[in-house]
Every structure is written in structure tokens, then in C-alpha cells.
């Protein structure tokens, strides 16, 4: 009886080992056949658009649900105040440009000729004054009147000499043109005016809002006539590309989903017609499984986040939509 009991126990043990072995083989075969199942959600990036300048909205060209394309005009501000500023900035730049050109070209030929004639006139006056001084010098010492006349002639000579020196300096300045510092100052003022024109032109361009990428308008936050500050949100756009799926994988299955691994993506709306994707990124850090991932057995386990790039997205993929991820056949 004891021998029979031992034999029964041995058979039971062998049977358990066989069942475990078969189960392990089945599990390995299932994994080897690409049956690893992950769960995640669609992740579509959004962008909030606004004007880089303040102003009053003149028109909005799109509404919620409209499809927009990169570079398409979707809104415009009343640009009248900026256009007036631009006209003033251009007029100021033109005035300073003429001033700079004048200083670069120097004095007019007529001005130089006039300075030369004035210098010759002052030279003649000096010659007359020197002759008068020589005459009075010969009469000096003959009486008080002669002494006083000499002093007057000497003062006239000195005055004529000073006027000649001033005329010579003016003529030299007319011939050499304006000082280098004056020209440099005029050039700097003109450059600053050109920069003001460019800045105002940029503000005028910024009064037109364009779509940054292809997408769908999710929200329209304002209406025509509203006065906006810089950066006030006007539209929120859901981008059409790239479309990702954020999923999570446990450490035992981490080696089955390396970057570049092709996968199939199933949604409830088209369970028999999967999307195609490729693992683009696997997080190096473990984290707890988010509650919105429908994997009851991994609720409290540490997992690794991965990003799947959808190769063939369409409008049926929505932000946050649950997705089942299966490995594609090799």
C-alpha cells in the first residue's frame, strides 16, 4: 500500500512538471510568434497660436474643426497703426540717408570757391594794413598824434592777420570736407533708422497669423474686434503629424520591443484593420503604470514607457484614444 502511494505521488509530480513544461513552451511560442500585447493611448501634439504684436482683430479665416495647412493665413490684425509707424520710420530713414550722403560727399564746389575768395580778400586787407603800419612807423616819435596813429595801424594789422588766418582755416576745412567723426555719426544714425524700418516691417508681417503646420483647429478663443495683448492665444491646432502612441512594457518583455521594432496598432473603431507603426523610443527609466492603461495584471508593476510612431495615421485617430499594440510578424 505504501509502495502504491509513493508511485501515485511520483506520477503526480511528473505530471505537474510536464504541465509546467508544456505551459512554458506555449508561452515561449506565443511570445516568439509576436503575440506580446501592450496597451496605450494616441498622443497627438497640439500648438497654441497667437500674434507677436498687440492690436485689434480684423478677421478670422478659420473656425473649430477646419483643416489648415502650414503657411496658410488664418487671422489678421488691423494694421493701420503699424502702417503709419512704418511710413514715419521710412521718411526718417530717407532724411538721415540724405544727411549721410551730404557729409560723405563733402562741401559743394561753390562753397570751396567762396572760401578761397574770402581768403584772398583777407590777404589783400592784410597787405593794406601792413603798408599803413609801415608808414606810421616812419612817422612814429614825431608827436602824440603820430604815436596814436601808429597804435591804430598796428591793431588794424593784427586784426587783418587774424581774419586771414580764420579764412585760411575755413578754406582748408572746405577742401578736406567734414570730419570723420561727423560722417561716422551720420552713418550710425542712418543705420539706426534702417533698423527701425526693418523692425516696423516685421511687426507689420506679424499682424498676419499663419498656421505653423498642417492640422485641425481645436479651439478658437477670440472673435473679430477683440483687442489682444502680445501672445494672447487665438487658435489651438492639433497637428496631423507626427502621430504617436504612448504605451508601456514590463521589464521581462523589454527586449521584444527595441527601437525600430514594427508593430500593429488596433483601435475599437477598426479592430480588423490595424494601423502600422514602429517603436521610436524606449524610456531608460522605469515608472509605475498609469491608471489609463488597461492592463489589470500590471497595475502596480514598474514598466517602461515607449513611443510608437504611427506610419499611416488618418483622421480617425484622436487624442487620447486607447490603442492595443501587437508585435508585427517578422
QUINOR-V471531 format. One record per helix or strand of 3 or more residues. SS is the DSSP state (@ for helix, = for strand). FROM is the first residue (numbers start at 1). LEN is the number of residues. If there is no record, write none. Layout:
BEGIN
[[SS | FROM | LEN] [SS | FROM | LEN]]
END
This chain:
BEGIN
[[@ | 2 | 31] [= | 37 | 14] [= | 55 | 6] [= | 73 | 5] [@ | 80 | 26] [@ | 109 | 31] [@ | 144 | 33] [@ | 180 | 27] [= | 208 | 3] [= | 215 | 6] [= | 233 | 18] [@ | 251 | 6] [= | 262 | 6] [= | 270 | 19] [@ | 296 | 3] [= | 302 | 9] [= | 322 | 6]]
END
